[in-house]
Amino acid sequence: MNELIAIVMAGGFAKRLWPLTKNKAKPLLDVNGEKIIEFVLEKIEEVEEIDRVIITTNEKFGKQFEEFLSGYKGKKKAELFVEPGLKNEQKLGALGGLAYLIEEKEINEDFLVIGGDNIFEFDLNELIELFNEKEKKRFCFAVYDIKSLEEAKKFGVVEVDEEGKVTSFVEKPENPESTLISTCCYLFPKKSIRMLKEYLKGNNPDALGFFVGWLRAREEIYAMPFSEKWFDIGSFEQLESARKYFGKS
């Protein structure tokens, strides 16, 4: 694999964490002396193939990310992309925003999409190896066994065969068939850009999981299960768990 772009999604308004995130972007919250997004960027820096990093956010938090990047000393330079919208009602949706970024930045390479509120300990190079194993570069993503059917209802629920091919994907099902869930870590081959545009002609522009389920019905996609620690910082409980795990109560 040659050029690979990493896109860090940081455009949400995080209402479930209000008032903590009412005037502060969730990926800029502190966990043991580091901002959440720094954990993500550190993982991206381990991937040699990534030669471009884009952080995408909304107008409300644009200045906060500008300030963060002005002091960020990472190995890979990150650029900021600000999509229009000062409040949740004006958002393009996660998929709509991604398509807007692709259009505006004229992206036509393979790209990695990671949620800016995800803290994980697995090696991104393993996901890239899975991607490269497939002769025609299939859409791949990281999955985690949350070990709770009740918790699985909050995520995209996945079933895979022995080769890692996804045999079922349902976004936030009422009755999950599995506790294996999708994490916001997706590797798109450049051919998926066309599929994303096709999907957006008449489907839900928000959660990425809806697109994954739609895509699975049309082509082979693959999942990489991991068992390392993972935090989806979507609640006060998860934020507190991450702080405790990384040594700050």
N, C-alpha and C positions, 0 to 999 in steps of 0.2 A: 504494500500500500504506500502510495506517495502522499500527496497533500491530503490532509485531514483537518477539517475545521471543528473546533469545539464551541458549542453555543450553550451558554449558561442562562437558563430561564429565571429571571428575577423580577418579573413584572406584576406579581400578584399584590393584592392589598391586605391579605392575611387578616380578615375580619375575626376569625376564631381566636386570634391572639390580642385583640383589642382589650384594654387601652395600650398595651405594650407596643403594638405595631401601628397605632393610629397615625403617628407622625414619624415612624421609623420603619425602614424596609426590613422585613423579616430576615433576609440573608445577611444583614449587617448587625444582627443581635450577637451578643458575646457568649461564647462557650469556652470556659477555662482560658480566658485571655486571648482567644482568637475569634474572629468573626466567622459565622457559619460558612459564608462563601469562601473563606480562606481554606477551609478543609477541602472544598470542591476543587479549588484552583491548584492546591498541592497535589491532588490525585492526577489532575490533567498534566501537570508538569512532569510526571513520571512517564508520559507517553511521548516517545521521540517523534512519532509520525505527525503529531499535532503541530502545525506551524502557524496557526491563527486561532485566537481566542476572542469570542465576542460575548459580552454580557449584555443581555437585553432587559430593559426595565421600562417603567412608565414615566410620564412627565412629572408626576408628583414626587418621585424619588430620584429623578435624574441627577440633581445636584449632589445628593448624598453619595451616589456611586462615583460621581466625578471626584469628589473629595477623597473617597476611599482609594480610587485608582491613582490619584496624585501621590499618595504615600506608599502604594503597594510595591514591594521589592521582589516580586516573583521572577523566575527565570524566563517565562514567556510573557511578552507584552500583551495585555488585554485591552481591547477597544470597547467602547460603550456605544450601544444603540438604544435610542429612546423612542418608543412607540407612542403615538398620541393617546391621551386619556389621563385626566386628573382624578377620576374616581372610578369605582368598580363598574358602574353602569355604562361607562364609555369604553370599556376594554374590548379589544377585538376577539378575546378568547385566546387560550394557549395556542391552538392550532392556527387561528386567524392571525395572531401576532407572529407566529413562526413563518407563515407564508408571506406576510408583509416584509419581514426581515430578509427572507430569501430573495424577494423581488427587488427590494431597495439596495441590497448589497450585491446583487447579481451573482448569487451563489450557484455554482454548478459543479461542486465537488462532493465527495462523500463527507458526511458530517455527523458529529456526535452531539446529542442533546441531553443535558443534565439539568435537573431541578436545582436551583440555587439554594434550596432549603434542605437538601439531602446530605447527610453525613454518613459516609460509608468507609469500610476498611478493606474491601476487596480491591484487587489490582485491575485497573482498566485495561491493561495490556492483555488480560485473559479474554475480555470481550472482543478485543480487536483480533486476537488469534482465531476465535470462533468465526468472526466475520471473514477472515482471510482463508479459512478452511473451505468455505463454500465456493465452488467453482465460479459462480456468477455473482458473488457478493450479495447475500440476502440480508434483508432487514433483521437486525438482532437486538436483543435487549436483556437487561439483567433482571433476574427474578429471585425472590426470597421466600422461604417457608416461614410464615408468621405464626404457624402452629395454633391458630385459633380461627374457627369458622366465623365467629362473631366479628373479630377484627378484620377478617378477609372481606367482609361486606363493604368496607370503606375503600377498597382498591379494585384494580383490574385483576380478576382471578384467572389463572393460567393452568392448562394441562399440557404436558409434553410427552413425546415418546422417548425411546432409548437414545436416539440420536440428537435429542434436543429440539426436534421440530415441534412447533406449537400445534396441538391438535384441537385446542379450545381456548377461547379468550372471551370473557364476559366482564364488562365494566360494572363495578359495584352491584353484583347480583344480590337478590333478596335471599337466595338459598345457595350459597357457594358449594361447588362440587369438590373443591380443593382448598388447601390453605397456602398454596403457592401463589404469590402475588407479584404483580409487575411493580418495579421501582422506576422512578423517573430517570432512567438512564438508557437511551435509545441510540442505536447506530444506524443511520440512514445511508444506504447506497444512493448515489446521485440520481439513479433512475426513479427513486421514490418521490422525487420532487414533482414529477408529472402525476404520480398517484395522489399525492397530497392535494394538488390543485384540482384533480378530478373529484376527490372526496368533498372538498369545500364547496362544490357547486350546489349541494343541497343537503348537507349533513351538519351535525352539531360542531360548531367551531371551537368548542372549549376543550374539555379534557382530552389529552393525547390518547388515552385508552380507547376512546370511541374510534379513532382512526386505526389503532392497532387491530381491533376486532374486525373492522371493515376490511383492512388489508389482508388479514389472515384468510378471509373467505375468498380471496382472489389470487393469492400466491403463497408460496412456502415462506414462512418466517421462523426464526430460531430464537431460543431463550437460553441464557446461561445462568443456571442456579448458583448461588453463592451462600456460604454459611457464616461469613465474617459479620461483625457487628454492623448494624444499619439503623439510622434514625431518620424518620420522616418528620421534620419539625412542623407539625400541623396543629399541635395542641400544647397547652401549658405543661401537661404531663410528659410529653415527649421532650420538650425543651429541658425540663427538670431532670429527666432520665439521662439526657446527653451530658448535662452539666455534672451530674454525679459520676457518670462513667469516666469522664475526662478529668475528674478530680476537683470539681468545684460544686459545692452544694448550694 
